[in-house]
């Protein structure tokens, strides 16, 4: 079965099962609210920036 057909069947299921679709939406909203906060975004940015800075520092040290 092709992926397109599988996706169409999933959409059809959601359209026919409103209660399930609503529950899925509520769970998705909860996940977004918990996982994508400004605090977590800042932590990820600082961690990535630190790793990048450390990598550049190490590369500079090897080249000198």
N, C-alpha and C positions, 0 to 999 in steps of 0.2 A: 504494500500500500504506500502511495507516495506521501511525502510530508505535507503537501498541499491538501490532499484529501483528509488526512488526519486532522489538520488545523480546522478545516471546514466542519468536520464532525464535532470537534470540540466547541466551536462557536455555536453550532446548532444545539448542542447539549445545554450550553449556558442560556441560550434564548428560550429553551423549553423548560428550564429548571431555574426559575427566577429566584427562589429562596437560596439555592446553592450559589448562584451568581452573586447575590447580595452578601452572603457570608464570605465568599472569596474576596469581594471588594473590601469588606470591613477588615479582614485579615491582612490584606495588602496595605491598607491605610495604616494599620497599627504597626506593621513592619517598617514602613517608611518613617513614621513618627519616631520610632525607637532607634532605627539604624542610621538615619540621615539627619543628624542634628548638627548645629553649628559647631558644637564642642568636638564632635567626632571628626568633622571636616577639618577643623583647625589642627587637631592631633595628627591626622593623616598628612596634612600639609607640612607641619613642622618635622615629622618623621622623614618624609620624602626629601625635604630641603636639607635636613641633616645628612642623610645618606648621600645626596648629590654633592654636598660640600665636602664630605669626607672622601668621596671618590676623586674629586678634583684635587684635593690636597694630596692624596696618595699618588696620583698621576704626576703632579708637579714635583713631588719628592723624587720619584723614579727618573724623571727627565733631567733633574739637576745634578 
